[in-house]
């Protein structure tokens, strides 16, 4: 599982980087608008969606659960855990920047994206007919890595409720995937569901991060370990910022749902 997700991650980054280069986005303008956006208020829903899809929801715990199961616990593992967390956020951040620039390059050239499948149209416009095939590879890699992560983490939460979930862990994971697939098949609307999932994960993020911060101060959980004060402060700031952004994005989320 670990090797598969790593290979899929590298594959997605390399292909998306190639598409970005082919689309030739306005890098300077993108850098400026990343700091000085034209309409900051309108960005709350996209920001919450991106943050939620990157570090929100189950993703907050996915890596930790995997490391615990692999035996990477205790103060001796702090260095490894910190590096893993940093590499993880840098990797996901890089992927999102590359994909954004690829889309920006296509839009900046005056092309219109297919509203039913915007990412696929980006690859098709940038690379021609073969772009759809390449997009299929990227989508498959993204789907497999996400399915593995979400199903594994969701099942690992259930283990603490009853021993039967631990005994039939594989069955629980498969059931989770099947049920999710059925819901997606019945509901449809992949673009809307993707945005909603990211937005809801963003709304959940302040709660999960807040719980982690509280847990880091409890001796019953962390023993004599003292989490750095500066990290606690930045964590509290992140909770406040994501909470405010989440509340402000609710109107945009309601409009999206009603639409």
N, C-alpha and C positions, 0 to 999 in steps of 0.2 A: 504494500500500500504506500509506504513512504517513498520508495523509488519511483513508482508510477506517477505520483503527484509531482515529484521533482522534475521528471522528464517532461511531463505535460506542461508544467509551468515554463520551463526553458523554451519549449516548442512554441507556446503562445507568444512569448516575448519576442523571439526572433522573427516570427512571421509578421506580427503587428508592427515591429520596427521597420521591416521591409516595406510594408504598405504605407507607413508614415513617410518614409523617404520618397516613395513613388508619388504620393499626393502633394508633396512639397508645400507644407503649410507655412503661413507667415509667422515664423518663430518669434520675431521681435514683438509683433503686436500681441501675440499670445502671452509673452512674458510680462508685458506692461499691464494687460487686462487682468492677469492673475493677481496683481497687486492693487490696481485701480479699475475695478469693474464699472461699466457704464450705469448699471441698474442693480445696486447691491441687494435691494429688497427682493427682487425677482429671483435672486439666486439661492434663497433659503431652502426651497424644496430640492433643487439639484444638489446643493451641498449636503443636506441631510441624507439624500439618497446615496450619494457617493461615499460619505462617511459610514453610513449604515451598511453598505455593501462591502466596505473594506474592513471595518473593525467592529461592526455592530452585531446584535443578535447572537447566534451561536458561535460566531467567529471569535468573540471575546474569550471563549473557553476552549475552542477546538485544539489549539496547540498545547495548552496546559494539560488537557485530558490525555492527549497522546503521550506527552512527556512523562506524566505520572504513570501511565500504563507501562511505559518503557523503563520505569525504574529511575528516572532522572529526577530525584527528589532530594531535599536536604540542602544545607548551606554549601556543601561541596559542589553542587550542581548550579549554583547561581550564575557563574560565568557563562556556562553553556546555555542556560535558559535565556539570559540577557542577549547573547549573540543570536540565538534562534529567533527571539522576538524582534530584534532590530532587522535581521535579514528578511524576516517575513513581511514587516511593514514596508521596508524599502522595495521589496519585490512587487508587492501589490500596488504600491504607489507608482512605481515605474511602469507597470502594465497599464494603469489608468491614464497616465500622462501620454504614453505612446498612442493609445487608442483615441484619446481626445484630439491629439495633433493630427492623426490620420483623418478623423472626421472633419476637423477644421480645414485641412488642406482641400478636401473635396468640396466642402460648402463654399470656401473662399473662391473657388474657381467658377462658381455660379451654378453648380449642379444641385438638383433637388433630390433629397433622400426619399426612399419609399417609406411612408409612415407605418406600413405593416411590418417592415423588417429593415429598420434604418442601418444596422451594422452590416448586413449583407450587401446593401446597395453601395456602401462605402467601398467594400472590397471589389465589387463588380466595376464600379466607376474607375477606381484606381488601377486595377489590373486587367480589366476586360473580362471576357467570359470565364477564364480560368479563376478569376477572383471568387466566384461563387463556390468553386471546389475548395479553394484555399480557406475561405470563410467556414466551410463545413468542417474542415480539419480543426480550425481554431475553436469553433463552437463545441465540437465533440470533446476537445481537450478541456475546455472550460467546464462543460457539463459534467464530465467524469470526475474532475477534481472537486467540484462543488458538491456533487452527489455523495462522493466518498466522505468529504469533510462533514457535511450537514447530517448525513445518516449516522455516521460513527459517533458524532458528538451528542446527538439527540438520544441515541441508544445508551451512551455512557451516563447520561443524566438519570435514566431509568434504573440503572444498576443500584443506585443508592436507596431506591424505594422498596425493592424486594429482591431476594436472591434468585427468583425465577427468571428475572430479566438478565441476570448475569449468566445463568445456565443456558438460556436460549438466546444469547446475544446476537448470533448470526440471523436467527429467525426474525428477531425484532428489527434488525437493520434492513433486511429484505422487505419486510412488511411495510416499513416506513417508506422505502423507495417506491413500492407498488402503489400504496395509497396516494402518495404525492403525485405519481404519474397519472393516476386516475383522475385526481382533482384537476390537474393541469389539462388533461384531455377533455374533460367535461366543460370546464370554464373557458378554456382557450385564452385569447387576448394576451399573448406572450409579452408584448412590450409593456402593456399596462400592469400586468402581474409583476414584471421585473422591477418597475418603478415603485410599485406599492410595497414589494418585499424590501427593497432598499430603504424606503422611507420609514416603514414600520421598524426595521432593524435600527435605524437611526434614532427613532423615538425610544427604543428599548435601551440604547447604549448608555444614557446617563444612569439608568437604574442598575445595569450590570456593572458598570465601572464604579459607581458609588458603592455597591456591595463589595467589590474587590478591595477598594480603599479601606472600607470599614474592617474587612477581614484582615487586612495587613497590619492593623493596630491591635489585634486581639491575640494575647499570648497563648490562649487555648488553641489557636490555629497555627500561629507562626513561631511559637516558643520564644526564645530569647533573640530572635532576629528582629532588627530594627530597620524598617523600610526608610530610605533616605528622605529627609524632610522636604528637600526641593522637589522630589518626585511626587510627594503627597500634595504639595502646593499646586504643581502643574496638573496633577490629576483632578484636583478640585476645580481648577479653572476649566479643564476640559469638560467636566460634568456640567458646570454652569453654562458654558458656551453651547454645548450640544443640546442642553435642555431648552435654552432660549430659542435656538435655531429650530428645534423640533416643534415648539409651540407656534412659532411664527410661520412654519411651513404647513400647518394644519389646514389653512384656507386653500392653499394650492393643492393639498392632498384631497380635500373635499371636492374641488373643481375637477380634479383628475378622475375621481371615482364617479362623480355625476356625469362626466363626459363619456 
